[in-house]
């Protein structure tokens, strides 16, 4: 074995991103798929009669956008997302002889995952540092962020579907049967049958190499793994094409603290950029990007405010004192849709309404290691992939506080403040301090705010 690679795979609704880390040397690189797509690999496939092609294939066919949303809807009784294709679903399924939405989603996912795996292998072999990479001896672990936290009981079904398809694609590629950028339906069904036909012992090595991780919790990783962010409370908003992910947690850096993170609250809501009613200034930029069940900006902001209010209320259960939020609270926003003003404006308005010590929303700082970003790409677009490029045994034990493990179960009832409520904003406000957030300022203590009684 020459290398041990971990690919952090952020399976995006409209674009996917991958960061590779070689675990022995700790070298990290953003995967460049090809000259046309760069580091942002579009999330779609092309369907024709009896065949499915990846976005890197020149074949003609009907574009099926947003395979992640397609997969999510395939396993729930009441679909969260609709209108993911311009054609009737029955017509598309008939092209590939799929008996139902689940089988159609499986075929789409396996083909797309094959394209991503092929792109990763090609990038590694093109890199000077790793030119003698051997797919037969050098292990490649893929850690993929999956959309959990949105559909409650159906989350496990979505995660299982995606992991099975990733394992099927990985196994098929290992057997050197998935080398083309286009596959027949027969080949894709063969890939799934090969995986399903394995016993548990045979599946185990592949399950170790194909790791799923909750997408919302993965949003904690970029900050947790970065050495150039400070200790304190963090409120984050990841704006994707399909969903928004909210997190509130406390990052510890002191060596005497047994845990690096107190994960207090999270929310996942279907309020992503592709659901926002497009205006002339925010028209789709690529043919595969479509609007899904659009809503007006005013309604989006109202629903976003409710989501932020909910996650703050959860967090105050564990840190109920308003004064504890005056200082050392940091807000970060990232994701493909984060530059749309509606999200940032609403995010900041709700924080100010609760007088939380935040006067600006930060963009994620580029990690201070050797990670080099391609030209024109902001770190926020690949932050999840970066966080997942650390081998899963080294990932912190992060769980979704609302649906997997409650805070009290993690740390005991003595740490939980069940009686705390956030009934209304307090009777004081803040004005900006002239120091602009200088950590050594004696007037505001570095918060950038001075409390004023109303």
VOVEXVO-726482 format. One record per residue (C-alpha): residue number from 1; x, y, z. Coordinates in nm, 3 decimals, always signed. Layout:
N
  seq     east    north       up
  NUM        X        Y        Z
...
This chain:
454
  seq     east    north       up
    1   +0.000   +0.000   +0.000
    2   +0.138   +0.340   -0.105
    3   -0.152   +0.561   +0.001
    4   -0.465   +0.572   +0.214
    5   -0.716   +0.818   +0.070
    6   -1.032   +0.956   +0.224
    7   -1.266   +1.141   -0.009
    8   -1.502   +1.384   +0.160
    9   -1.800   +1.375   -0.077
   10   -2.054   +1.655   -0.037
   11   -2.342   +1.521   -0.247
   12   -2.501   +1.852   -0.335
   13   -2.849   +1.908   -0.468
   14   -2.727   +2.103   -0.771
   15   -2.347   +2.052   -0.750
   16   -2.128   +1.799   -0.572
   17   -1.784   +1.866   -0.428
   18   -1.503   +1.635   -0.318
   19   -1.192   +1.698   -0.109
   20   -0.929   +1.423   -0.101
   21   -0.701   +1.374   +0.198
   22   -0.415   +1.127   +0.194
   23   -0.416   +1.009   +0.553
   24   -0.048   +0.914   +0.580
   25   +0.091   +1.250   +0.465
   26   -0.219   +1.463   +0.548
   27   -0.204   +1.625   +0.203
   28   -0.545   +1.764   +0.107
   29   -0.662   +1.858   -0.241
   30   -0.986   +1.977   -0.393
   31   -1.085   +1.733   -0.667
   32   -1.095   +1.888   -1.014
   33   -1.317   +1.665   -1.224
   34   -1.232   +1.802   -1.567
   35   -1.179   +2.129   -1.750
   36   -1.549   +2.178   -1.816
   37   -1.679   +2.122   -1.461
   38   -1.379   +2.209   -1.244
   39   -1.435   +2.143   -0.873
   40   -1.813   +2.172   -0.890
   41   -1.950   +1.854   -1.046
   42   -2.313   +1.908   -1.156
   43   -2.563   +1.678   -0.989
   44   -2.763   +1.530   -1.273
   45   -2.773   +1.236   -1.510
   46   -2.906   +1.196   -1.865
   47   -3.164   +0.929   -1.932
   48   -3.232   +0.772   -2.270
   49   -3.392   +0.445   -2.378
   50   -3.225   +0.169   -2.176
   51   -2.925   +0.385   -2.077
   52   -2.819   +0.642   -1.814
   53   -2.518   +0.872   -1.859
   54   -2.323   +1.087   -1.615
   55   -2.278   +1.463   -1.653
   56   -1.931   +1.401   -1.798
   57   -2.073   +1.208   -2.096
   58   -2.160   +1.365   -2.433
   59   -2.455   +1.135   -2.492
   60   -2.792   +1.291   -2.557
   61   -3.081   +1.227   -2.324
   62   -3.333   +1.380   -2.087
   63   -3.163   +1.560   -1.801
   64   -3.276   +1.436   -1.459
   65   -3.184   +1.709   -1.215
   66   -3.134   +1.685   -0.841
   67   -3.086   +1.310   -0.784
   68   -3.057   +1.373   -0.410
   69   -3.410   +1.513   -0.395
   70   -3.531   +1.237   -0.622
   71   -3.391   +0.978   -0.379
   72   -3.542   +1.153   -0.078
   73   -3.887   +1.160   -0.233
   74   -3.862   +0.798   -0.344
   75   -3.878   +0.661   +0.012
   76   -4.140   +0.884   +0.176
   77   -4.517   +0.861   +0.152
   78   -4.565   +1.236   +0.122
   79   -4.285   +1.372   -0.099
   80   -4.110   +1.682   +0.032
   81   -3.988   +1.783   -0.315
   82   -4.163   +1.758   -0.646
   83   -4.112   +1.879   -1.003
   84   -3.754   +1.753   -1.008
   85   -3.777   +1.685   -1.379
   86   -3.950   +1.862   -1.664
   87   -4.103   +1.535   -1.788
   88   -4.361   +1.308   -1.635
   89   -4.202   +1.065   -1.389
   90   -4.384   +0.769   -1.540
   91   -4.243   +0.851   -1.883
   92   -3.889   +0.866   -1.747
   93   -3.926   +0.542   -1.554
   94   -4.054   +0.367   -1.865
   95   -3.735   +0.460   -2.052
   96   -3.533   +0.251   -1.806
   97   -3.804   -0.004   -1.724
   98   -3.813   +0.100   -1.357
   99   -4.107   -0.048   -1.169
  100   -4.131   +0.237   -0.915
  101   -3.966   +0.558   -0.794
  102   -3.728   +0.374   -0.565
  103   -3.584   +0.157   -0.842
  104   -3.554   +0.462   -1.066
  105   -3.370   +0.648   -0.789
  106   -3.135   +0.350   -0.740
  107   -3.041   +0.345   -1.108
  108   -2.984   +0.722   -1.113
  109   -2.776   +0.721   -0.792
  110   -2.552   +0.429   -0.896
  111   -2.473   +0.593   -1.230
  112   -2.403   +0.930   -1.068
  113   -2.187   +0.778   -0.794
  114   -1.992   +0.586   -1.059
  115   -1.917   +0.917   -1.232
  116   -1.795   +1.072   -0.906
  117   -1.575   +0.771   -0.822
  118   -1.426   +0.772   -1.171
  119   -1.358   +1.144   -1.140
  120   -1.180   +1.092   -0.805
  121   -0.961   +0.813   -0.943
  122   -0.873   +1.016   -1.251
  123   -0.779   +1.320   -1.040
  124   -0.556   +1.115   -0.810
  125   -0.372   +0.961   -1.104
  126   -0.320   +1.304   -1.265
  127   -0.166   +1.446   -0.945
  128   +0.214   +1.448   -0.928
  129   +0.210   +1.359   -0.559
  130   +0.008   +1.044   -0.620
  131   +0.095   +0.933   -0.973
  132   +0.166   +0.571   -0.869
  133   -0.180   +0.528   -0.714
  134   -0.304   +0.170   -0.760
  135   -0.680   +0.111   -0.729
  136   -0.622   -0.256   -0.641
  137   -0.399   -0.194   -0.339
  138   -0.449   +0.167   -0.225
  139   -0.773   +0.200   -0.027
  140   -1.018   +0.479   -0.100
  141   -1.273   +0.561   +0.170
  142   -1.567   +0.775   +0.062
  143   -1.748   +0.969   +0.332
  144   -2.071   +1.111   +0.199
  145   -2.304   +1.366   +0.355
  146   -2.664   +1.244   +0.337
  147   -2.981   +1.452   +0.390
  148   -3.102   +1.343   +0.733
  149   -3.285   +1.554   +0.987
  150   -3.557   +1.656   +0.743
  151   -3.789   +1.361   +0.711
  152   -3.781   +1.219   +1.066
  153   -3.858   +0.846   +1.053
  154   -3.779   +0.826   +0.681
  155   -3.422   +0.947   +0.744
  156   -3.289   +0.594   +0.793
  157   -3.450   +0.485   +0.467
  158   -3.287   +0.769   +0.276
  159   -2.950   +0.698   +0.434
  160   -2.982   +0.325   +0.364
  161   -3.077   +0.388   +0.001
  162   -2.780   +0.616   -0.060
  163   -2.530   +0.395   +0.119
  164   -2.643   +0.083   -0.068
  165   -2.614   +0.265   -0.400
  166   -2.270   +0.401   -0.309
  167   -2.154   +0.051   -0.208
  168   -2.296   -0.097   -0.529
  169   -2.116   +0.166   -0.739
  170   -1.788   +0.123   -0.548
  171   -1.797   -0.255   -0.581
  172   -1.880   -0.235   -0.950
  173   -1.591   +0.006   -1.006
  174   -1.355   -0.218   -0.803
  175   -1.433   -0.501   -1.042
  176   -1.330   -0.268   -1.329
  177   -1.678   -0.293   -1.475
  178   -1.769   +0.073   -1.436
  179   -1.504   +0.243   -1.645
  180   -1.736   +0.416   -1.890
  181   -1.918   +0.746   -1.839
  182   -2.243   +0.587   -1.957
  183   -2.413   +0.262   -1.849
  184   -2.691   +0.046   -1.976
  185   -2.978   -0.024   -1.740
  186   -2.870   -0.388   -1.747
  187   -2.524   -0.293   -1.615
  188   -2.668   -0.076   -1.337
  189   -2.908   -0.349   -1.228
  190   -2.613   -0.590   -1.234
  191   -2.420   -0.358   -1.002
  192   -2.709   -0.353   -0.755
  193   -2.763   -0.730   -0.779
  194   -2.393   -0.796   -0.712
  195   -2.411   -0.586   -0.395
  196   -2.741   -0.730   -0.273
  197   -2.615   -1.082   -0.342
  198   -2.325   -1.051   -0.099
  199   -2.346   -1.190   +0.252
  200   -2.270   -0.969   +0.554
  201   -1.907   -1.081   +0.571
  202   -1.852   -0.991   +0.206
  203   -2.028   -0.657   +0.245
  204   -1.834   -0.554   +0.555
  205   -1.517   -0.421   +0.380
  206   -1.727   -0.210   +0.145
  207   -1.936   -0.073   +0.430
  208   -1.612   +0.033   +0.599
  209   -1.513   +0.222   +0.285
  210   -1.853   +0.381   +0.213
  211   -1.943   +0.593   +0.513
  212   -2.257   +0.804   +0.546
  213   -2.271   +1.109   +0.772
  214   -2.570   +1.334   +0.856
  215   -2.550   +1.638   +0.631
  216   -2.655   +1.883   +0.899
  217   -2.400   +1.746   +1.148
  218   -2.135   +1.751   +0.876
  219   -2.177   +2.129   +0.880
  220   -2.007   +2.135   +1.220
  221   -1.694   +1.966   +1.085
  222   -1.541   +2.260   +0.890
  223   -1.532   +2.470   +1.207
  224   -1.437   +2.186   +1.440
  225   -1.144   +2.080   +1.220
  226   -1.017   +2.432   +1.151
  227   -0.741   +2.568   +1.371
  228   -0.805   +2.932   +1.286
  229   -1.147   +2.974   +1.451
  230   -1.185   +3.074   +1.814
  231   -1.345   +2.901   +2.109
  232   -1.703   +3.003   +2.170
  233   -2.065   +2.962   +2.063
  234   -2.135   +2.914   +1.695
  235   -2.454   +2.957   +1.495
  236   -2.426   +2.837   +1.135
  237   -2.653   +2.844   +0.832
  238   -2.574   +2.629   +0.529
  239   -2.785   +2.738   +0.231
  240   -2.814   +2.466   -0.029
  241   -3.026   +2.433   -0.338
  242   -3.283   +2.209   -0.168
  243   -3.251   +2.268   +0.206
  244   -3.107   +2.492   +0.471
  245   -2.913   +2.343   +0.763
  246   -2.889   +2.527   +1.094
  247   -2.653   +2.437   +1.379
  248   -2.584   +2.583   +1.721
  249   -2.294   +2.449   +1.923
  250   -2.010   +2.545   +2.153
  251   -1.656   +2.473   +2.038
  252   -1.398   +2.419   +2.309
  253   -1.023   +2.449   +2.255
  254   -0.900   +2.424   +2.614
  255   -0.700   +2.111   +2.682
  256   -0.867   +2.052   +3.019
  257   -1.206   +2.007   +2.857
  258   -1.298   +1.643   +2.797
  259   -1.513   +1.716   +2.494
  260   -1.431   +1.948   +2.204
  261   -1.793   +2.023   +2.127
  262   -2.129   +2.080   +2.292
  263   -2.381   +2.027   +2.012
  264   -2.699   +2.198   +2.127
  265   -2.943   +2.222   +1.841
  266   -3.002   +2.179   +1.470
  267   -3.275   +2.233   +1.215
  268   -3.313   +2.115   +0.855
  269   -3.582   +2.280   +0.645
  270   -3.674   +2.258   +0.274
  271   -3.606   +2.628   +0.217
  272   -3.311   +2.605   -0.018
  273   -3.232   +2.837   -0.305
  274   -3.406   +2.627   -0.570
  275   -3.735   +2.666   -0.386
  276   -3.709   +3.044   -0.394
  277   -3.907   +3.209   -0.669
  278   -3.653   +3.312   -0.931
  279   -3.630   +3.673   -1.042
  280   -3.463   +3.805   -1.354
  281   -3.147   +3.875   -1.153
  282   -3.136   +3.526   -1.005
  283   -3.221   +3.320   -1.310
  284   -3.089   +2.970   -1.343
  285   -2.731   +2.963   -1.460
  286   -2.714   +2.605   -1.588
  287   -2.964   +2.400   -1.781
  288   -2.996   +2.140   -1.506
  289   -3.081   +2.391   -1.233
  290   -3.455   +2.413   -1.193
  291   -3.696   +2.563   -0.944
  292   -3.870   +2.314   -0.715
  293   -4.207   +2.414   -0.568
  294   -4.117   +2.783   -0.567
  295   -4.220   +3.017   -0.288
  296   -4.209   +3.399   -0.275
  297   -3.916   +3.563   -0.096
  298   -4.144   +3.712   +0.170
  299   -4.279   +3.367   +0.262
  300   -3.930   +3.216   +0.258
  301   -3.808   +3.480   +0.502
  302   -4.106   +3.417   +0.729
  303   -4.045   +3.040   +0.732
  304   -3.670   +3.092   +0.773
  305   -3.732   +3.317   +1.073
  306   -3.948   +3.045   +1.229
  307   -3.672   +2.789   +1.173
  308   -3.403   +3.012   +1.325
  309   -3.632   +3.095   +1.619
  310   -3.686   +2.722   +1.675
  311   -3.318   +2.633   +1.676
  312   -3.237   +2.923   +1.912
  313   -3.512   +2.808   +2.148
  314   -3.357   +2.461   +2.153
  315   -3.013   +2.605   +2.224
  316   -3.137   +2.821   +2.512
  317   -3.251   +2.502   +2.682
  318   -2.884   +2.427   +2.746
  319   -2.752   +2.783   +2.793
  320   -3.056   +2.973   +2.925
  321   -2.895   +3.294   +3.042
  322   -2.921   +3.574   +2.788
  323   -2.606   +3.732   +2.927
  324   -2.417   +3.416   +2.830
  325   -2.492   +3.501   +2.465
  326   -2.360   +3.857   +2.485
  327   -2.005   +3.762   +2.395
  328   -1.807   +3.498   +2.209
  329   -2.093   +3.410   +1.977
  330   -2.005   +3.372   +1.612
  331   -2.236   +3.343   +1.312
  332   -2.128   +3.175   +0.988
  333   -2.317   +3.127   +0.666
  334   -2.207   +2.933   +0.361
  335   -2.336   +2.722   +0.073
  336   -2.421   +2.774   -0.291
  337   -2.722   +2.998   -0.219
  338   -2.574   +3.194   +0.071
  339   -2.508   +3.505   -0.137
  340   -2.876   +3.562   -0.198
  341   -2.954   +3.859   +0.032
  342   -3.279   +3.715   +0.171
  343   -3.096   +3.456   +0.381
  344   -2.836   +3.683   +0.536
  345   -3.084   +3.961   +0.610
  346   -3.325   +3.728   +0.784
  347   -3.048   +3.547   +0.971
  348   -2.911   +3.871   +1.114
  349   -3.254   +4.019   +1.192
  350   -3.352   +3.723   +1.410
  351   -3.019   +3.730   +1.597
  352   -3.060   +4.099   +1.669
  353   -3.420   +4.044   +1.777
  354   -3.293   +3.816   +2.052
  355   -3.003   +4.050   +2.129
  356   -2.753   +3.774   +2.068
  357   -2.406   +3.927   +2.052
  358   -2.370   +3.916   +1.673
  359   -2.337   +4.221   +1.454
  360   -2.214   +4.051   +1.138
  361   -2.229   +3.717   +0.961
  362   -1.895   +3.566   +0.870
  363   -1.785   +3.370   +0.566
  364   -1.591   +3.058   +0.653
  365   -1.217   +3.125   +0.673
  366   -0.997   +2.910   +0.451
  367   -0.821   +2.653   +0.674
  368   -0.462   +2.743   +0.754
  369   -0.316   +2.421   +0.616
  370   -0.202   +2.345   +0.262
  371   -0.551   +2.320   +0.113
  372   -0.541   +2.519   -0.211
  373   -0.867   +2.639   -0.361
  374   -0.915   +2.643   -0.738
  375   -0.953   +2.985   -0.898
  376   -1.298   +3.135   -0.854
  377   -1.411   +2.890   -0.585
  378   -1.493   +3.008   -0.234
  379   -1.420   +2.782   +0.061
  380   -1.787   +2.790   +0.163
  381   -1.882   +2.587   -0.143
  382   -1.658   +2.294   -0.042
  383   -1.663   +2.329   +0.336
  384   -1.865   +2.012   +0.397
  385   -1.635   +1.809   +0.171
  386   -1.334   +1.949   +0.357
  387   -1.476   +1.849   +0.694
  388   -1.554   +1.497   +0.573
  389   -1.206   +1.441   +0.430
  390   -1.087   +1.348   +0.780
  391   -1.109   +0.971   +0.829
  392   -1.433   +0.874   +1.003
  393   -1.260   +0.722   +1.303
  394   -1.117   +1.068   +1.367
  395   -1.446   +1.251   +1.325
  396   -1.587   +1.375   +1.651
  397   -1.887   +1.190   +1.788
  398   -2.149   +1.434   +1.663
  399   -2.512   +1.338   +1.671
  400   -2.828   +1.518   +1.574
  401   -2.957   +1.644   +1.909
  402   -3.324   +1.637   +1.813
  403   -3.358   +1.298   +1.644
  404   -3.062   +1.079   +1.738
  405   -2.943   +1.156   +2.089
  406   -3.074   +1.417   +2.325
  407   -2.833   +1.645   +2.504
  408   -2.938   +1.503   +2.840
  409   -2.859   +1.151   +2.722
  410   -2.512   +1.260   +2.614
  411   -2.415   +1.466   +2.916
  412   -2.669   +1.397   +3.189
  413   -2.970   +1.587   +3.318
  414   -2.759   +1.815   +3.536
  415   -2.640   +1.994   +3.223
  416   -2.986   +2.045   +3.078
  417   -3.203   +2.345   +3.160
  418   -3.551   +2.218   +3.080
  419   -3.724   +2.507   +3.249
  420   -3.562   +2.770   +3.030
  421   -3.777   +2.952   +2.776
  422   -3.723   +3.228   +2.526
  423   -4.055   +3.401   +2.560
  424   -3.966   +3.745   +2.423
  425   -3.665   +3.965   +2.356
  426   -3.520   +4.128   +2.671
  427   -3.568   +4.494   +2.763
  428   -3.229   +4.615   +2.645
  429   -3.054   +4.659   +2.314
  430   -2.704   +4.702   +2.177
  431   -2.513   +4.967   +1.992
  432   -2.199   +4.900   +1.792
  433   -1.875   +4.958   +1.976
  434   -1.613   +5.180   +1.811
  435   -1.353   +4.901   +1.849
  436   -1.528   +4.694   +1.580
  437   -1.493   +4.374   +1.779
  438   -1.135   +4.407   +1.905
  439   -1.087   +4.113   +2.145
  440   -0.892   +4.330   +2.391
  441   -1.152   +4.609   +2.414
  442   -1.242   +4.682   +2.778
  443   -1.578   +4.843   +2.688
  444   -1.740   +4.553   +2.507
  445   -1.507   +4.264   +2.589
  446   -1.453   +4.195   +2.221
  447   -1.818   +4.138   +2.132
  448   -1.842   +4.451   +1.920
  449   -2.158   +4.556   +2.114
  450   -2.230   +4.775   +2.415
  451   -2.546   +4.687   +2.607
  452   -2.797   +4.975   +2.642
  453   -3.093   +4.958   +2.882
  454   -3.426   +5.038   +2.712
